[in-house]
Amino acid sequence: MVVSGPVTLANAARVLDEGRQHLAEGAHTVDLGEVGELDSSLLALSLAWIRDAREAKREIAFANVPEALQTLSRLYGVEALLPLSP
């Protein structure tokens, strides 16, 4: 699944739902390389998708994680929770 454009509080609910649909359809990699503007909403969405995948006994990984999201994950102490795609 590819997430593109801005991911902020303004559109977080829509992006969350779209991501959940893709994950339910079998997506196992979340490509964040096309994300433009972002805020901590993207981190919250990522953690929600991880939780959803674990509840469904599936694994997901994140590819092309923007530096800003990596910084936020370190700031909030959750960097180790984001599985990165090799």
Summary of the structure (lengths in Angstrom):
residues: 86
radius of gyration: 11.6
end to end distance: 15.7
largest distance: 32.1
contacts: 235
relative contact order: 0.21
helix: 48%
strand: 23%
